[in-house]
């Protein structure tokens, strides 16, 4: 937990900002009662001497401005009452770091406070939520807040790995265990020993492999392919899913015993559209993250912030990051306006094949074929996969890719069927 020591002048003049930073997880220290430790942060008003320049945020009066830490110099921030949300986001991002977890909405703050308590207990965690809502960021925060913080943090996307190689990649293998195994493989579980293993999109794991994962969790040991003896492991597992695992259990696609083994402590992330209080903080952090080399950060204007907060964010935080990166490219000065905001979502028919890249054309054709076949099959994924000549696992992955790009094919077909 980082501690900020604000000067008496800051407490008088900028108490609302100090309170916002406290709500975002900072500890507010009093220099007259507690001696600052190495690494602690400071906030002063313009004209006061910085205790440690490289860790001091200077609050000034005047037009909106945000100057990040640079070459050992203090960071600087000036703003008015109407820009308090963006100012709070900049202050948090500059003090905590551009890549630190971001939360300002009350529900998100409550989630991270709960995650902090979960981190202290060495238990398995299941994080459920839509794609792009920060599940991996939350998992890493749990890791860094635990006693395993100095150990490895290894994230594995179960949907992105070849199904035939998933077992060897997870549990390891011995030399010669299968064709092409010219050397022994450690496997992700053993590589994460003493730390945390994140299993992202765990719902995409084949049923046969789920049984082996269950044994690894229960016995805290793995048997590499080709080995005859189990090896003990000391790994904390955090699993993430963008689909309802209880529903997957009911449909027979996920083992009930594995679900209950993973869901020792379940957490859920919400779509960005349902936590508008996070938008200003996230946008500010992303401006800092992608403004490398700028001595002054472009300010997100009130008009731009209103547009961002009113958007429905089908791509969630990932889409917001895309929008901010484009805005920084288009922004010629020190302000991001509504004119600089270009959103990801557009009607599928608006993208003419002649104007797209070959990969875009292929992907759009795939989505169209899945959409039509799913409708013909009355929404049955099993029958759709059979007709398309692909596995159901591959179909689920393609549907997830479509959702990432703002097209929920499954929901569209449910609407057509009900109509």
C-alpha positions as CSV (number, residue, x, y, z in Angstrom):
1,X,0.0,0.0,0.0
2,X,1.5,3.3,-1.1
3,X,1.5,6.2,1.3
4,X,1.1,9.9,0.4
5,X,2.2,12.7,2.7
6,X,0.2,15.9,1.8
7,X,1.4,19.2,3.2
8,X,-0.9,21.2,5.4
9,X,-1.6,23.6,2.5
10,X,-2.7,20.7,0.3
11,X,-5.1,19.5,3.0
12,X,-6.6,23.0,3.2
13,X,-6.8,23.7,-0.5
14,X,-7.2,20.3,-2.2
15,X,-8.9,18.1,0.4
16,X,-11.3,16.7,-2.2
17,X,-8.4,15.4,-4.2
18,X,-6.8,13.9,-1.1
19,X,-10.0,12.2,-0.3
20,X,-10.4,10.8,-3.8
21,X,-6.8,9.4,-3.6
22,X,-7.6,7.8,-0.3
23,X,-10.7,6.2,-1.8
24,X,-8.5,4.8,-4.6
25,X,-6.4,2.9,-2.2
26,X,-3.6,5.3,-1.1
27,X,-2.8,5.6,2.5
28,X,-2.7,9.3,3.6
29,X,0.1,9.9,6.1
30,X,0.7,12.8,8.5
31,X,4.4,13.8,8.6
32,X,4.0,15.2,12.1
33,X,2.9,11.7,13.4
34,X,4.6,9.2,11.1
35,X,8.1,9.3,9.7
36,X,8.0,8.9,5.8
37,X,9.7,5.8,4.6
38,X,11.8,5.3,1.4
39,X,9.5,5.1,-1.5
40,X,6.7,7.2,0.1
41,X,5.1,9.9,-2.0
42,X,4.5,13.6,-1.3
43,X,2.0,16.3,-2.3
44,X,2.7,20.0,-1.9
45,X,1.4,23.3,-3.3
46,X,3.4,25.5,-5.6
47,X,6.0,27.5,-3.7
48,X,6.7,24.8,-1.1
49,X,10.0,22.9,-1.2
50,X,9.6,19.3,-2.5
51,X,10.9,16.8,0.2
52,X,12.0,14.4,-2.6
53,X,11.6,15.8,-6.1
54,X,11.3,12.5,-7.9
55,X,8.4,11.5,-5.7
56,X,6.5,14.8,-5.2
57,X,3.4,16.0,-6.9
58,X,3.1,19.8,-7.0
59,X,-0.5,21.3,-7.1
60,X,-0.6,24.7,-8.7
61,X,-3.3,27.3,-9.6
62,X,-4.1,28.2,-13.2
63,X,-5.4,26.6,-16.4
64,X,-5.6,22.8,-16.5
65,X,-2.2,21.2,-16.9
66,X,-0.6,17.8,-16.1
67,X,3.2,17.4,-16.2
68,X,4.5,13.9,-15.4
69,X,7.6,13.0,-13.5
70,X,10.7,13.5,-15.7
71,X,14.4,13.4,-15.1
72,X,14.0,13.4,-11.3
73,X,11.7,16.5,-11.4
74,X,8.4,16.7,-9.6
75,X,5.1,16.1,-11.3
76,X,2.8,19.1,-11.6
77,X,-1.0,19.4,-11.7
78,X,-3.4,22.3,-12.0
79,X,-7.1,22.2,-12.5
80,X,-10.5,23.7,-11.7
81,X,-13.5,22.2,-9.8
82,X,-15.2,21.1,-13.1
83,X,-12.1,19.1,-14.0
84,X,-11.7,17.3,-10.7
85,X,-12.5,13.8,-12.1
86,X,-9.7,14.0,-14.7
87,X,-7.4,15.6,-12.3
88,X,-7.9,12.8,-9.8
89,X,-7.2,10.3,-12.5
90,X,-4.0,12.1,-13.5
91,X,-2.8,12.4,-9.9
92,X,-3.4,8.7,-9.2
93,X,-1.7,7.6,-12.4
94,X,1.3,9.8,-11.9
95,X,1.8,8.8,-8.3
96,X,1.0,5.1,-8.7
97,X,2.5,4.5,-12.2
98,X,0.9,4.4,-15.6
99,X,0.4,0.6,-15.6
100,X,-1.1,0.2,-12.1
101,X,-4.7,-0.9,-11.7
102,X,-7.2,1.9,-12.0
103,X,-10.5,2.3,-10.1
104,X,-12.6,5.2,-9.2
105,X,-16.2,4.0,-9.5
106,X,-17.6,2.9,-6.1
107,X,-18.3,-0.6,-7.2
108,X,-14.8,-1.0,-8.7
109,X,-13.2,0.4,-5.5
110,X,-15.2,-2.1,-3.5
111,X,-14.0,-4.9,-5.8
112,X,-10.3,-4.0,-5.4
113,X,-10.8,-3.6,-1.7
114,X,-12.2,-7.1,-1.6
115,X,-9.4,-8.4,-3.8
116,X,-6.8,-6.9,-1.4
117,X,-8.3,-9.0,1.4
118,X,-8.4,-12.1,-0.9
119,X,-4.8,-11.6,-1.8
120,X,-3.8,-12.0,1.9
121,X,-5.3,-15.5,1.9
122,X,-3.5,-18.1,-0.2
123,X,-6.7,-19.5,-1.8
124,X,-7.8,-20.2,-5.4
125,X,-9.8,-17.4,-7.0
126,X,-12.2,-17.4,-9.9
127,X,-12.7,-14.1,-11.7
128,X,-15.7,-13.9,-14.0
129,X,-16.6,-11.1,-16.4
130,X,-16.9,-9.9,-20.0
131,X,-13.9,-9.8,-22.3
132,X,-11.8,-6.6,-21.8
133,X,-13.0,-5.7,-18.3
134,X,-9.6,-6.0,-16.6
135,X,-9.7,-9.6,-15.2
136,X,-6.0,-10.1,-15.7
137,X,-5.2,-6.7,-14.2
138,X,-7.2,-7.7,-11.1
139,X,-5.5,-11.1,-11.0
140,X,-2.1,-9.4,-11.1
141,X,-3.1,-7.1,-8.3
142,X,-4.0,-10.1,-6.2
143,X,-0.6,-11.6,-6.9
144,X,1.3,-8.4,-6.0
145,X,-0.7,-8.0,-2.8
146,X,0.0,-11.6,-1.7
147,X,3.0,-13.2,0.0
148,X,3.9,-14.6,-3.4
149,X,4.6,-11.2,-4.8
150,X,8.3,-11.9,-5.3
151,X,7.5,-15.2,-7.1
152,X,6.6,-15.6,-10.8
153,X,3.3,-14.5,-12.2
154,X,2.5,-16.5,-15.3
155,X,-0.6,-15.9,-17.4
156,X,-1.9,-18.6,-19.8
157,X,-4.7,-18.1,-22.3
158,X,-6.3,-21.5,-22.5
159,X,-8.2,-20.6,-25.7
160,X,-5.1,-19.4,-27.6
161,X,-3.0,-22.6,-27.0
162,X,-3.2,-25.6,-29.4
163,X,-5.6,-28.1,-27.8
164,X,-3.2,-31.0,-28.6
165,X,-0.3,-29.2,-26.8
166,X,-2.2,-27.8,-23.9
167,X,-1.4,-30.7,-21.5
168,X,2.3,-30.6,-22.2
169,X,2.4,-26.8,-21.9
170,X,0.6,-26.9,-18.6
171,X,2.1,-29.9,-16.9
172,X,5.4,-30.3,-18.7
173,X,6.9,-33.3,-20.5
174,X,10.0,-35.4,-20.5
175,X,12.4,-35.7,-23.4
176,X,11.0,-38.2,-26.0
177,X,7.6,-38.3,-24.4
178,X,6.0,-37.7,-27.9
179,X,7.0,-37.0,-31.4
180,X,9.0,-33.7,-31.6
181,X,9.8,-33.7,-27.8
182,X,13.5,-33.3,-28.4
183,X,14.0,-31.7,-25.0
184,X,12.2,-31.8,-21.7
185,X,9.6,-29.1,-21.1
186,X,9.0,-27.5,-17.7
187,X,5.4,-26.6,-18.2
188,X,3.6,-23.6,-16.8
189,X,2.7,-25.1,-13.4
190,X,6.3,-25.9,-12.6
191,X,7.5,-22.5,-14.0
192,X,5.0,-20.7,-11.7
193,X,6.3,-22.6,-8.6
194,X,6.3,-20.3,-5.6
195,X,4.1,-17.8,-7.4
196,X,0.8,-17.5,-9.2
197,X,-0.6,-19.1,-12.3
198,X,-3.4,-17.3,-14.2
199,X,-5.6,-19.6,-16.3
200,X,-7.4,-17.2,-18.6
201,X,-10.5,-18.3,-20.5
202,X,-10.5,-21.5,-18.5
203,X,-13.9,-22.4,-19.9
204,X,-12.2,-23.3,-23.2
205,X,-10.2,-26.1,-21.6
206,X,-11.2,-29.6,-23.0
207,X,-13.1,-31.8,-20.6
208,X,-10.4,-34.5,-20.5
209,X,-7.8,-32.0,-19.4
210,X,-10.1,-30.5,-16.8
211,X,-9.8,-33.8,-14.9
212,X,-6.0,-33.5,-14.8
213,X,-6.3,-29.8,-13.7
214,X,-8.6,-30.9,-10.9
215,X,-6.1,-33.4,-9.7
216,X,-3.3,-30.8,-9.8
217,X,-5.3,-28.5,-7.7
218,X,-6.4,-31.1,-5.2
219,X,-3.1,-32.9,-4.8
220,X,-0.8,-29.9,-5.4
221,X,1.3,-32.0,-7.8
222,X,1.7,-32.6,-11.5
223,X,2.7,-35.5,-13.6
224,X,4.7,-34.4,-16.7
225,X,3.9,-36.3,-19.8
226,X,6.2,-39.3,-20.0
227,X,6.9,-39.3,-16.3
228,X,5.9,-42.0,-13.8
229,X,6.2,-40.0,-10.6
230,X,4.3,-36.9,-9.6
231,X,6.2,-33.7,-8.7
232,X,5.0,-31.4,-5.8
233,X,4.2,-27.8,-6.8
234,X,3.5,-24.7,-4.7
235,X,1.3,-22.6,-7.0
236,X,-1.6,-20.3,-6.4
237,X,-4.1,-20.6,-9.3
238,X,-6.4,-17.8,-10.4
239,X,-8.8,-18.7,-13.1
240,X,-10.7,-16.2,-15.4
241,X,-13.8,-16.8,-17.5
242,X,-15.8,-14.6,-19.8
243,X,-18.8,-17.0,-19.7
244,X,-21.0,-18.2,-16.9
245,X,-19.2,-21.3,-15.6
246,X,-22.3,-22.4,-13.7
247,X,-24.2,-22.4,-17.0
248,X,-21.3,-24.3,-18.7
249,X,-21.6,-26.9,-15.9
250,X,-25.4,-27.2,-16.5
251,X,-24.7,-27.7,-20.2
252,X,-22.1,-30.4,-19.5
253,X,-19.2,-28.4,-21.0
254,X,-17.4,-27.9,-17.7
255,X,-16.8,-30.3,-14.8
256,X,-18.9,-29.4,-11.7
257,X,-16.1,-30.6,-9.3
258,X,-13.5,-28.4,-11.1
259,X,-15.9,-25.4,-10.9
260,X,-16.2,-25.7,-7.2
261,X,-12.5,-26.3,-6.8
262,X,-11.7,-23.1,-8.7
263,X,-14.5,-21.0,-7.2
264,X,-13.1,-21.0,-3.6
265,X,-13.5,-17.2,-3.8
266,X,-15.4,-15.8,-6.8
267,X,-15.0,-12.2,-8.0
268,X,-16.8,-10.5,-10.9
269,X,-15.8,-7.6,-13.1
270,X,-18.5,-5.5,-14.8
271,X,-18.7,-4.0,-18.3
272,X,-17.3,-0.6,-18.5
273,X,-20.7,0.9,-19.4
274,X,-21.9,-0.2,-15.9
275,X,-19.2,1.7,-14.1
276,X,-19.0,5.2,-15.6
277,X,-17.1,6.5,-12.6
278,X,-14.0,4.6,-13.9
279,X,-14.0,6.3,-17.3
280,X,-12.2,9.5,-16.3
281,X,-9.6,7.7,-14.2
282,X,-9.0,5.1,-16.9
283,X,-8.8,7.8,-19.7
284,X,-6.3,9.8,-17.6
285,X,-4.1,6.8,-16.9
286,X,-4.1,5.8,-20.6
287,X,-3.1,9.3,-21.6
288,X,-0.1,9.0,-19.3
289,X,0.6,5.4,-20.5
290,X,0.7,6.4,-24.1
291,X,2.3,9.8,-23.9
292,X,5.9,8.7,-23.6
293,X,8.2,11.6,-24.4
294,X,5.6,14.4,-23.9
295,X,6.6,16.9,-21.3
296,X,2.9,18.0,-20.9
297,X,0.0,15.6,-21.0
298,X,-3.0,16.4,-23.2
299,X,-6.0,17.1,-21.0
300,X,-9.3,15.3,-21.5
301,X,-11.8,18.2,-21.9
302,X,-15.2,18.2,-20.2
303,X,-16.9,17.7,-23.6
304,X,-14.7,14.8,-24.5
305,X,-15.3,13.2,-21.1
306,X,-19.0,13.6,-21.5
307,X,-18.8,11.7,-24.8
308,X,-16.7,9.0,-23.3
309,X,-19.0,8.5,-20.4
310,X,-22.1,8.3,-22.6
311,X,-20.6,5.6,-24.9
312,X,-21.8,2.0,-24.3
313,X,-18.3,0.5,-24.7
314,X,-19.0,-2.9,-26.3
315,X,-15.2,-3.5,-26.3
316,X,-14.9,-2.4,-22.6
317,X,-11.6,-1.1,-21.4
318,X,-9.7,-2.4,-24.4
319,X,-11.9,-0.3,-26.7
320,X,-11.3,2.8,-24.4
321,X,-7.6,2.3,-24.7
322,X,-7.9,2.2,-28.5
323,X,-10.0,5.4,-28.5
324,X,-7.4,7.2,-26.3
325,X,-4.5,6.1,-28.4
326,X,-6.2,7.4,-31.6
327,X,-7.1,10.7,-29.8
328,X,-3.4,11.2,-28.8
329,X,-2.4,10.7,-32.4
330,X,-5.0,13.2,-33.7
331,X,-4.5,15.7,-30.8
332,X,-2.3,18.6,-32.1
333,X,-2.0,20.4,-28.8
334,X,-2.6,20.0,-25.1
335,X,-6.3,19.1,-25.1
336,X,-8.2,16.1,-26.2
337,X,-11.6,17.3,-27.5
338,X,-14.7,15.4,-28.6
339,X,-13.5,15.8,-32.2
340,X,-10.5,13.6,-31.5
341,X,-12.6,10.6,-30.4
342,X,-13.0,7.8,-32.9
343,X,-14.8,4.7,-31.6
344,X,-14.3,1.1,-32.7
345,X,-17.8,0.1,-33.3
346,X,-19.3,0.5,-36.8
347,X,-22.0,-1.4,-38.7
348,X,-20.6,-4.5,-40.3
349,X,-22.0,-3.4,-43.7
350,X,-20.0,-0.2,-43.5
351,X,-16.8,-2.0,-44.1
352,X,-16.5,-2.7,-47.8
353,X,-14.3,-5.7,-48.6
354,X,-12.3,-3.7,-51.2
355,X,-11.2,-1.3,-48.5
356,X,-10.2,-3.9,-45.9
357,X,-7.1,-6.0,-45.5
358,X,-7.3,-9.6,-46.5
359,X,-7.4,-10.7,-42.8
360,X,-10.4,-8.4,-42.2
361,X,-12.2,-9.8,-45.2
362,X,-11.6,-13.3,-44.0
363,X,-12.7,-12.5,-40.5
364,X,-15.9,-10.8,-41.7
365,X,-16.7,-13.7,-43.9
366,X,-16.2,-16.1,-41.0
367,X,-18.5,-14.1,-38.8
368,X,-21.2,-13.9,-41.5
369,X,-21.0,-17.7,-42.0
370,X,-21.3,-18.4,-38.3
371,X,-24.2,-15.9,-38.0
372,X,-26.2,-17.5,-40.8
373,X,-25.5,-21.1,-39.8
374,X,-26.3,-20.4,-36.1
375,X,-29.6,-19.0,-37.2
376,X,-30.3,-22.0,-39.4
377,X,-29.6,-24.3,-36.5
378,X,-31.9,-22.5,-34.1
379,X,-29.0,-21.3,-32.0
380,X,-27.5,-24.7,-31.4
381,X,-23.8,-24.4,-31.1
382,X,-23.2,-28.1,-31.4
383,X,-25.1,-28.4,-34.7
384,X,-23.5,-25.1,-36.0
385,X,-20.0,-26.4,-35.3
386,X,-20.9,-29.7,-37.0
387,X,-22.2,-28.0,-40.1
388,X,-19.2,-25.7,-40.3
389,X,-16.7,-28.5,-39.9
390,X,-15.1,-27.1,-36.8
391,X,-15.0,-28.1,-33.1
392,X,-17.3,-26.5,-30.6
393,X,-14.3,-25.1,-28.8
394,X,-13.2,-23.3,-32.0
395,X,-16.7,-22.0,-32.5
396,X,-16.8,-20.6,-28.9
397,X,-13.4,-18.9,-29.6
398,X,-14.8,-17.3,-32.8
399,X,-17.9,-16.1,-31.0
400,X,-15.7,-14.5,-28.3
401,X,-13.5,-12.8,-31.0
402,X,-16.7,-11.3,-32.5
403,X,-17.8,-10.0,-29.1
404,X,-14.4,-8.4,-28.6
405,X,-15.1,-6.4,-31.9
406,X,-18.6,-5.3,-30.8
407,X,-20.7,-8.0,-32.5
408,X,-22.5,-10.4,-30.3
409,X,-23.6,-13.0,-32.8
410,X,-25.3,-15.2,-30.2
411,X,-27.5,-12.4,-28.9
412,X,-28.3,-11.3,-32.5
413,X,-29.5,-14.8,-33.3
414,X,-31.6,-15.1,-30.1
415,X,-33.3,-11.9,-31.2
416,X,-34.0,-13.3,-34.6
417,X,-35.3,-16.5,-33.2
418,X,-37.6,-14.8,-30.7
419,X,-38.9,-12.5,-33.5
